[in-house]
Amino acid sequence: MTTQDQIQFRLPGAPAPAAPLLQAAGASDPAGQVLQTQYAALCYRMIKDKPQILLITSRGTKRWILPKGWPMKHRSPGQAALREAYEEAGVIGRVSETPLGLVPYRKQLASGEELSCIGIIYPVRVALLKAEYPEAGERKRKWFSRKKAARQVLEPELARLLAGFDPAALKL
């Protein structure tokens, strides 16, 4: 998926149906605020044929989230998500360029300003977790079952995506 592809999403608290089809880059939420796009990595491993999902803490609020970041020049969306997974969680692995879904959320900046964002979620099969990585001193990381991961996150759309995640359909 590229930023030119059309997406549909439902913002938390928005009446159904929510926003019409919007373009990811420069789209607006129902209140007219410009939506920012981030690429997120749903990092997973298989233990006894069951997936475990890696969550990290956010730097500011310390809540459990997926690694994610802004689009990067010269990197595909999936590769940008994989890079963020390395920087924020020390993940070495393989990414699929086919997104699993979209998650609307509010991002709080260091200035206190909040942005309306859409996270495009890419699956990453983890081969290795590095002990040393760029944001190691700023975040915690922890493996969860699908159900426990879903209970840890605040965004209902992300919780549904995590609870229903089935890596069997992926070729990673």
Backbone hydrogen bonds, N-H to C=O, Kabsch-Sander energy under -0.5 kcal/mol:
donor,donor_aa,acceptor,acceptor_aa,energy
5,D,2,T,-1.5
7,I,22,L,-2.5
14,A,11,L,-2.4
22,L,7,I,-2.5
24,A,5,D,-1.0
25,A,3,T,-1.2
26,G,24,A,-0.7
26,G,35,L,-0.7
27,A,24,A,-0.6
29,D,33,Q,-2.5
32,G,29,D,-2.6
35,L,27,A,-3.5
36,Q,116,S,-2.5
38,Q,118,I,-2.5
39,Y,69,G,-2.9
40,A,38,Q,-0.5
40,A,120,I,-2.7
41,A,67,P,-2.6
42,L,40,A,-0.5
42,L,122,Y,-2.8
43,C,41,A,-1.1
43,C,54,L,-0.5
44,Y,124,V,-2.6
45,R,52,Q,-1.9
47,I,45,R,-0.5
47,I,50,K,-2.9
50,K,47,I,-1.5
52,Q,45,R,-2.8
53,I,144,F,-3.4
54,L,43,C,-2.6
55,L,53,I,-0.6
55,L,142,K,-2.6
56,I,65,I,-2.6
57,T,140,K,-2.0
58,S,63,R,-2.2
62,K,58,S,-0.5
64,W,152,Q,-0.5
65,I,56,I,-3.3
69,G,39,Y,-1.8
75,R,72,M,-1.5
80,A,76,S,-2.4
81,A,77,P,-2.2
82,L,78,G,-2.4
83,R,79,Q,-2.2
84,E,80,A,-2.2
85,A,81,A,-2.1
86,Y,82,L,-1.8
87,E,83,R,-2.7
88,E,84,E,-2.9
89,A,85,A,-1.7
90,G,86,Y,-2.1
91,V,85,A,-1.6
92,I,128,L,-2.6
94,R,125,R,-2.0
96,S,123,P,-2.0
100,L,121,I,-3.2
101,G,121,I,-0.8
103,V,119,G,-2.3
105,Y,117,C,-2.2
107,K,115,L,-2.6
108,Q,106,R,-0.5
109,L,107,K,-0.6
109,L,113,E,-3.3
112,G,109,L,-2.2
115,L,107,K,-2.6
117,C,105,Y,-2.9
117,C,115,L,-0.5
118,I,36,Q,-2.7
119,G,103,V,-3.1
120,I,38,Q,-2.6
120,I,118,I,-0.6
121,I,101,G,-2.6
121,I,119,G,-0.6
122,Y,40,A,-2.8
124,V,42,L,-2.5
125,R,94,R,-2.5
126,V,44,Y,-3.0
126,V,124,V,-0.7
127,A,92,I,-2.9
128,L,92,I,-2.1
130,K,90,G,-3.3
130,K,128,L,-0.5
135,E,87,E,-2.0
136,A,133,Y,-2.0
138,E,135,E,-1.6
139,R,135,E,-1.0
142,K,55,L,-2.4
144,F,53,I,-2.3
146,R,51,P,-0.5
149,A,145,S,-2.7
150,A,146,R,-2.3
151,R,147,K,-1.6
152,Q,148,K,-1.1
152,Q,149,A,-0.6
153,V,149,A,-1.2
159,A,155,E,-2.4
160,R,156,P,-2.2
161,L,157,E,-2.0
162,L,158,L,-2.7
163,A,159,A,-2.5
164,G,160,R,-1.9
165,F,162,L,-1.0
169,A,166,D,-1.2
170,L,167,P,-1.6
